[in-house]
């Protein structure tokens, strides 16, 4: 697959170890080939009209565009896709970029939320694709978003009242991670060890909790993706 023949799913990846994880398997089940775009050096133009764009996480802030100017290009891309009802999924930083593209603020939390914990779904969350999530999910973020005008919270935790929101059926923003399986965690531990040590977060506890929860959580994440995609593709088709 070359840039002249782009895959139907374009995945914006900010750091190499925070890729699709188990969502690669889920996209294969949905018969959706993907390719990565690394925004520091790849042209994002191939993602403007892609069948699906997934924007992954990373340790930079959406407010860092003075240091990482490509964040502005990502924000513009997301804004374009939302305006045209094109399916777009944001995970963690990706969700914050969706919020920013819609004019909502993103700000640091008093302390990061890192580890496995359950979500409290709102009434709206229980009616949509998030209904698939019954198990604890992985949280790994130091900032949180306000809700864009016209949207509502789909899930919360005690430390983060806005864990997810949707824009129509075509755009979904998830502050938490549905893609990190047991085989993915070790790369995260190495990549984020300074952050973990700085905040006194136990590597051993994260590893043990991942053994306990990841298999069920990522399976439910795959169910969420399939349920959301079914609605998103219907919405996208009806607007074209």
C-alpha positions in Angstrom: 0.0 0.0 0.0 1.6 3.3 -1.1 0.7 6.9 -0.4 -0.7 7.0 -4.0 -3.0 4.2 -3.0 -3.8 5.0 0.7 -5.4 2.5 3.0 -9.0 3.2 3.9 -8.0 3.8 7.6 -5.4 6.4 8.3 -4.0 6.2 11.8 -2.2 9.3 13.2 0.5 8.0 15.5 2.5 10.4 17.7 5.0 8.0 19.2 5.9 4.6 17.8 4.9 2.5 20.9 1.4 4.1 21.1 0.0 2.5 18.0 -3.2 0.6 17.4 -2.4 -2.2 19.7 -5.3 -4.7 19.8 -7.4 -2.3 17.5 -5.2 -3.6 14.6 -6.9 -7.0 15.2 -10.3 -5.3 15.5 -9.8 -3.4 12.2 -8.8 -6.6 10.5 -12.0 -8.2 11.7 -13.9 -5.3 10.2 -11.9 -5.8 6.9 -10.4 -2.3 7.2 -6.8 -2.1 6.1 -4.8 0.7 7.8 -1.6 2.6 7.6 0.2 4.9 10.0 0.8 8.6 9.5 3.5 10.1 11.7 2.7 13.8 11.8 6.2 15.1 12.4 7.2 14.2 8.9 4.2 12.7 7.0 1.7 14.7 4.9 -1.7 14.4 6.5 -3.5 15.2 3.3 -4.1 11.5 2.7 -6.3 11.5 5.8 -8.7 14.3 4.8 -11.1 12.1 2.9 -10.1 8.7 4.3 -12.9 6.2 5.2 -11.8 6.4 8.8 -9.2 8.4 10.7 -8.0 7.2 14.1 -5.9 9.7 16.2 -3.8 8.0 18.8 -2.3 9.2 22.1 1.0 10.7 23.1 2.7 12.5 25.9 2.6 16.0 24.4 -0.2 18.4 25.0 -2.7 19.9 22.5 -1.5 23.2 24.0 2.0 22.6 22.7 1.5 23.8 19.2 4.2 26.5 19.5 6.7 23.7 20.1 5.0 21.1 17.9 3.4 23.0 15.0 2.0 19.9 13.4 -0.7 19.8 16.1 -2.3 22.7 14.3 -2.4 20.7 11.1 -4.0 17.8 13.0 -6.6 20.1 14.5 -7.5 21.5 11.1 -7.8 18.0 9.7 -10.1 16.9 12.5 -12.2 20.1 12.1 -12.5 19.4 8.3 -13.6 15.8 8.9 -16.2 16.8 11.6 -17.6 19.4 9.3 -18.1 16.8 6.6 -19.3 14.0 9.0 -16.4 11.8 8.2 -15.8 9.0 10.7 -13.1 10.0 13.2 -12.0 8.3 16.4 -9.7 9.9 19.0 -7.9 8.1 21.8 -6.5 10.1 24.7 -4.5 12.9 23.0 -6.6 12.2 19.9 -9.7 12.8 22.0 -8.3 16.1 23.3 -7.5 17.2 19.8 -11.1 16.6 18.8 -12.2 18.7 21.8 -9.8 21.4 20.7 -10.9 21.3 17.1 -14.5 21.9 18.4 -13.4 24.9 20.5 -13.3 23.2 23.9 -10.5 23.7 26.4 -7.9 21.1 27.4 -6.1 21.7 30.7 -3.8 19.9 33.1 -5.3 17.8 35.9 -4.1 18.2 39.5 -2.4 14.9 39.1 -2.3 12.3 36.3 -4.8 9.5 36.1 -2.7 6.4 35.3 -3.9 2.8 35.9 -6.9 0.5 35.4 -10.2 1.7 36.8 -13.9 1.3 35.8 -16.0 3.9 34.0 -19.3 5.3 35.2 -21.4 5.6 32.1 -23.9 8.3 31.8 -27.4 7.6 30.4 -26.2 8.7 27.0 -23.2 6.5 27.3 -25.3 3.5 28.1 -27.4 4.0 25.0 -24.4 4.1 22.6 -21.3 2.0 21.8 -19.8 2.5 25.3 -22.5 0.1 26.5 -20.0 -2.6 25.5 -17.6 -1.5 28.3 -18.2 -3.4 31.5 -14.6 -4.0 32.7 -12.0 -1.5 34.0 -10.2 0.3 31.3 -6.6 1.8 31.2 -6.3 5.4 32.0 -3.0 7.2 31.2 -3.4 11.0 31.0 -2.4 14.2 32.7 -4.8 16.5 31.0 -8.5 16.5 30.5 -11.0 18.2 28.1 -14.0 20.3 28.6 -17.1 19.2 26.6 -17.6 20.9 23.2 -20.8 22.9 22.9 -23.7 20.7 22.0 -22.1 17.5 23.3 -22.5 15.6 26.5 -20.4 13.4 28.7 -20.7 9.7 28.0 -18.6 8.4 30.9 -16.7 9.6 33.9 -14.4 8.6 36.7 -14.1 10.3 40.1 -11.0 12.1 39.0 -12.1 13.0 35.5 -15.7 13.9 34.9 -15.5 13.9 31.1 -14.1 10.6 29.8 -15.8 10.5 26.4 -18.1 12.4 24.1 -19.5 12.0 20.6 -20.4 14.3 17.8 -23.3 12.8 15.9 -22.6 9.2 15.0 -19.4 10.0 13.1 -16.9 11.3 15.7 -16.0 9.6 19.0 -13.6 10.9 21.6 -12.3 8.5 24.3 -10.0 9.9 27.0 -9.1 6.3 28.1 -7.5 3.4 26.2 -9.3 0.5 24.7 -6.2 -0.8 22.7 -3.5 -1.7 25.2 -3.1 -5.4 25.7 -0.6 -7.4 27.7 1.8 -7.5 24.9 1.7 -3.8 24.4 2.2 -2.7 28.0 6.0 -3.2 28.3 6.7 -0.7 25.5 4.5 1.8 27.4 6.4 1.1 30.7 9.7 1.7 29.1 8.5 4.8 27.2 6.9 6.4 30.2 9.2 5.3 33.0 10.3 8.8 34.0 6.6 9.9 34.3 5.8 6.8 36.4 8.7 7.3 38.7 8.0 11.0 39.1 4.5 10.3 40.3 5.3 7.3 42.3 3.3 4.9 40.2 4.2 1.2 40.5 5.4 -0.6 37.4 4.7 -3.9 39.1 1.1 -2.9 40.0 0.4 -1.7 36.4 1.8 -5.0 35.0 -0.3 -7.1 37.4 -3.5 -5.1 36.7 -2.9 -5.4 33.0 -2.6 -9.2 33.4 -5.9 -9.1 35.3 -8.0 -6.8 33.1 -6.5 -6.3 29.6 -7.9 -9.4 27.8 -11.5 -8.6 28.8 -11.1 -4.8 28.4 -9.6 -5.0 24.9 -12.2 -7.5 23.8 -14.9 -5.1 24.9 -13.0 -2.3 23.2 -13.3 -4.3 20.0 -17.0 -4.6 20.5 -17.2 -0.9 21.1 -15.3 -0.2 17.9 -17.5 -2.5 15.8 -20.7 -0.9 17.3 -19.5 2.6 16.7 -18.2 1.9 13.2 -21.6 0.4 12.2 -23.3 3.7 13.1 -20.5 5.9 11.8 -20.5 4.3 8.3 -24.3 4.6 8.1 -24.1 8.3 9.1 -21.3 9.0 6.7 -23.1 7.3 3.8 -26.3 9.2 4.4 -24.5 12.5 4.2 -22.7 11.9 1.0 
